[in-house]
Amino acid sequence: MQAKKVVLAYSGGLDTSVALRWIREEYKSEVITFTADLGQGKELEPVEKIAMNTGAIKVYIEDLRDEFVTDYVFPALKAGALYEGKYPLATALGRPLIGKRMVEIAHAEGADAVAHGCTGKGNDQVRLDVTTMALDPKLKIIAPVREWDMKSRDEEIEYAQKHNIPVSVTKKSPYSIDVNLWGRSIECGVLENPWIETPEDIFELTVSPDKAPDKPTYIEIDFESGIPVKLDGKELPPVELIDKIAKIAGENGVGRISYVEDRLVGIKSRETYESPAATVLFAAIRAMEELTLDRETLRFKEEKISHEYSRMVYNGLWFSPLREGMDAFVNVIEKHVTGTVRVKLFKGNCIIAGVKSPYSLYDQAMATYDVGDMFDHASAKGFIELWGLPLKIKSMRDSKMNLK
């Protein structure tokens, strides 16, 4: 099936710029580019000019930061969605929003296909393709990197130079970078060797911990039903709140993540992330949940919801009934996750310094070992008898049958 008009998810970087030119040549299609502003900042300034000079017939650049934070980041934060317990899913959370908007633009423009510059062994291809399939399975999906003959980024760079496509990537600086409000992802180059320490020059959002201030910085974050709403007592819009936390945390060297990650397609990949705001907010909401959620609810959330939610986001299944159902569960249990968390930031460390809530389940009179202890110590004996009864019975059986 040929495509007469294509909506291309466009960043202005190497892959998507080469893809734009390639689609025009190979498919003889008109190409409309779509760029979502999710907090990339100055990176967006040259996008329209590059797209038009590379052959786009129309350029969409839309500020989706508020929707991104409110409808994607905050639900994932409330769910405790850290992929493999480490990655805050910054890039992964942006893809379903980008995919949704691409489908909407395709409908508005009468396009019969959508396209992206994702690689054939990455995760983003799955996220964008599955989003399209979930929202409009009739749209054709074009993924040039899965189709063309170029086998490396060096060959893409040569293609860009041959066709006078202006891109910032060079053979000396071959990194693939994605950035939004929730974090920054860096791949390729020397990072592909997990034995090599991440070079200092790739970081932009965080200072080196050894160069961070010699005195700790304290901040206070207020939550209402699992949503951060205030910083140091001042109510802020969601985007501004995340920006300010990211700046403060980054100045203290907080938010660097580097590990060998399991991709959906079955390979392991050495990944490097900068997520200063996410690192602080995940630690803060966890502290608030420890204070306000009962033991079994917190256990169930951690074991069943947080892990599964992060996998679904990572694996491109945002638009699924299961994710919607998990959101409904999380919204119920988070209704009392309200209060203030005091966080200490110091040379790369994020430490919970204090927590308080009107819905606290902590009872000092029950917990104290000092005068005023209200706990009935005598009741412990009967509790322990019942708690250990299954093991006691098993031991008695084993003794009779000489199984020990």
N, C-alpha and C positions, 0 to 999 in steps of 0.2 A: 504493500500500500504506500503510494507516494503521499506527501503532505504538501498542500499548497501554502498553508500559513502555519508557522510554528511559534509557540511562546517558549522562549529559552530562559531558564533560571540563570541569571547573569551576575557575576561578581566583579567583572573587569579584570580578573586575573588571567593567568596563562591558559588554563584548561578551557574556561568558558569563552575566552576571546578566540582561541584557535577553533573551538567548536562552532562559534558563530560563522566564521568564514567557511569552515568545512561543510556545514549544513547548506549554505547558499550554493556551494559548488556541487556537492554530491546529490542533494535532493532538489535543487533548482527551486527552493522554497523562499518565500518571504519570511523574514525573521523579526519577531517582536521580542525585545529583551525585557525581563522583569528583575528588578533589584529591590530586595526588602531591606529597609534600614532597621536593623535590630540592635543598633548601637555601635556600628563600625567606625563612626566618626569621620575623620578626614579621608579615609580610604574611599569614600563615596564621591568625593569631589570630581575626579576625572572620569567617572563611570559613563556618563551620558556621552561625552565627547569621544571616548574610546569606542563605545558601542556604535555610534553613528558613523565614525570613520571606518569601522570594520564591516559595515554593511547593514546594520539594523534599519528597518523602515519606521520603527517607532520604539520609544524607550519609556518604560514605566519605572519610576523610583518612588517608593512609598514608605512613609514613616509608620512602621508597625510596632514600635517599641512598647507602647502602652498595652496593646493586645498581646504581645509576646510575654510580657511580665505577668499580666493579670490572668490570662487564659492558659498559659503553658508553664512558665517558671514557677509561679506560686503554687499551683496544684502539685507539681513535682516536689517542691520544697516540703509541703505539708505531708506528702506521701513518704518522705525520706528517701527519695530516689537517687541513690549513689550507685552507679553501675560498678559491680565487683567491689563495692564498698569504698570506691575511690573517686571515680569520675562523675562530676556533677551534671554531665549530659548537656553542656552548653550548646554544642553544635547539633546534637541529636534533637533537642527540644525545638530548635529553630526550623528544622526541615519540614515537619507537618504543616506549620503555618505557611512556609514558602510554597509547599505543594498545593495547599488549599487555595491560596491566592492565585497561583498559576492556572489552576482549573477555572477559577472565576473569570480571569482575564481571557482565557481561551474562549469561554462562552460569550463574553462581551464582544470580542473581536472576530468571532466567527472562525477561529482557528480549528484545525482538525488534528493538531498534534502539540505535545509539550516536549521539551528537551532539557537536558542538563549536562554538565561536564564531569560527572562523577566517574571514577575509575571502575573497572570491572571486578576489582577485588576489595572494594571499600564498602562501608556501611551506608553511605549516603544514597547510593543508587537504589538500595532496597527501600529506604525511607521515602524517597520521592516517587518511586515507581508504585509502591503499595498505596501511598496516599492517593495517587491518581486513579488507581484501580478501585479504591474504595469510594471515591467521589464521582468518577465518571469513567467507567471501564471502556467506553466507546472511543476515547481519545487515544491516538497512537502515541507511543513513547519512543523518543529518539535519544539514544545514548552514544554519541560519536566515539567516545574513548573505548567503548566495547566493539566498535565497528572498524575504525580506521587502522592503517598498517603501522602507524608510529608505535614504537615499543618502549620508549623512554621519554622522560621529561626533556632530556637534551635534544631529542628529535623534535619535540614540540617547540622548544625554543628556536631551533633552526627554522621550523615552519613559520613561526611568528616573524622572525627576522626577514625571511624571504618575502613575506607578504606585507611587510611594513606595519605589522601589528604592534602597537606600543604596549609592552608589558614590563613590569618591574623585576620579574624573575630573571636571573642570569645563571650561567653554569657555575659561577663562584658562589652564588647564594640561591640554592635550589629548593629552599624550604616551601612547603605547602602550608598556608596559614588560613585559619578561619577564626573570626572574632565577632563577638556580640556582647551585649550587656552582662551576660551570665558567665563569660569566660573566653579564653583564647586557646585554640588548638594549634600545635605546631608539629609537622611531620617532615619526613624525607631528609636527604643529606646525611650527615654524620649521625643523626638521631636514629638511623636504622640499625646501628650497632649498639646493643644494650649494654656493652661493656664500657662504652665511652660516656663519660660524664657529660651531661647537657651543657653546651657552651653558654657562657654568661651572656653573650651578645644577642641571643635569641629572645631574651625576656624583655618585655615592654611594660607590663602592668605591675610588676613587682621588683623592688630593689633586692639585691643580694642580702640575705639575712645578716651576714657579717658586716654589712655597711648600713644596716638599719640603725635607728636611734638607740643610744645606750640607756635610755630610760623608757619604761613601758608606757603604752598609750591605753587608756581606759575609755570604753564607749558603753552606752546603755541602749538597748534595743527593746522597744515595746511591741508585744504581739497581741492581736485580737483574733481569737478563734483560729490560731495557726498562721495568721498573716502578719508580717512585720509592718508596722504603721508609723512608728516614731523612732527617731535617732536622737539620743541625748535630750529627750523630753519634747522634741519638736516634731510635730506631725508633718510628714513629707509625702508627696505623690510617689507612687511605686518606682518609677524610673529614676527620679532624683535620689530616692533613698538608697537604691542599689548603687548608683554612681558614687555617692558620698562614702558608703561603706567600702566600696572597691578601692577608692583613692586612699582612705586611711589605712586599710589593711595592706595594700600594696606598698605603701611607704614604710611599713613595718616588716616587709619581707614575707607576708603571709599569703598563702594560696598557690604555691608551686607543687605540681604533681607530675611524677614521671614513673611509669611502670610498664610492664609487658602486658598488654591487653588482649583479651580474646575477642576477635571479630566474629560477626555472625557467619561469615562465609567459611569459617573453619581454620583460619590462620591466626597466628599470634603476631602482634604488632607492637613495637616500642612506641609509646605515645607520651607526649609532653603537653601539659596544660598549665595555664595560669587562671585561677579562679578565686581571686581574693574575696569578693563579696559572697560567693557561694560557700566558701570554706567557713567564713564567720557565721553566716545565717544557718547553715546546717548544724554547726556546733551549738548555736544559741537555741534553736527550736528543739533540739534533742534535750538540752538542759531543762527547757520549759516542760517538755513532755514527761521527763523523769519526775517532776514535781507535781504534775496535775493528772496524769493518767494512772489508773490502777495497774497492778503488776501484770495481770493476764491480758489486758488490752494492749499494753505496751509490748509484751512478748509476741502476741499475735501479729501486731503491726510490723514489728521488725522481721519476724520469721516468714510471714506470708505476704504481706502487702509491699513493704519497701523493696525487697529483693525482686519480686515479680513485676512491680511497677517499673523499676529501672530497666529490667530486661525488655519489657514491652516498648518502652520509649526507645531504647537502644536499637531494638530490632525492627523499628518502623511500624509498629502496630498501634499508633496513637488513636486512629479512628476505628476503634473496636469496642464492642459492647463490654468486654471485660475491663478495659481501662475506664470506661464510664462507670461501671459498677464499683470499681475500686475507689474512684473519686467520691461516689456517694457514701461509701463506708467511711472514708477518711473525713469527709465533712461532718459526719455525725460524731466521731470520736474526738475531733479537734475543737469542738465548740467551747470547751473549757480550757483550751490551751491559750490562756490569756494572762499577761503579766509582763514583768520586766526582767531582762537578763543583762548582767554586767559582764563585759568581756575584756580580758587583758590581752593586748597584742604586744609581743616582744620578740624581736629577732627571729621571725619566721614561725613563732608559736602563737596559737590561738587558745587561750586558757579561760575557762569559765570562772569568774571571780565571785559571782553572786547571782541569786535568782529569787524572785518573789512573785506571788500570784494570789488574787482573792479566792481562787479555786484550788489552792494548795491542799494536797493530801498529806503533807508532812505535819505531824503532830509532835511538837517538841516534848510535851509531857509524856508521850508514849516512848519516844526515842532516847531521852536523856538517861545517862548513867549517874546523874547527880541527884541532889535533893529535889523532890518534886516528881520523882519517877512514878507514873501511874500504871505502868505495865504490871499485870498479874503474873509474877514469876512462877507461882505455884501451878498455873494452868499449863505450863510448858511440858511437864512430865506426861500428862495424858495425851497431849498433842504428839509428842515424840513416840509414844507407844503406838498410836494409830498410824502415824507416818511410816514407821519402820516395820509395821506388822507384816506386810508381804514378804520382806526379806527375812524376818524372823521365822515365818512359817516355812519358807524355802529352805532355810538352814536346818530346821528340825527334820524336814523330809529327807534332805541329803544325808544327815547323820544316821537316820534309820536305815537308809539304803546303801550306806557306806560309799557315797558318791564323792566325798571330799578327798 
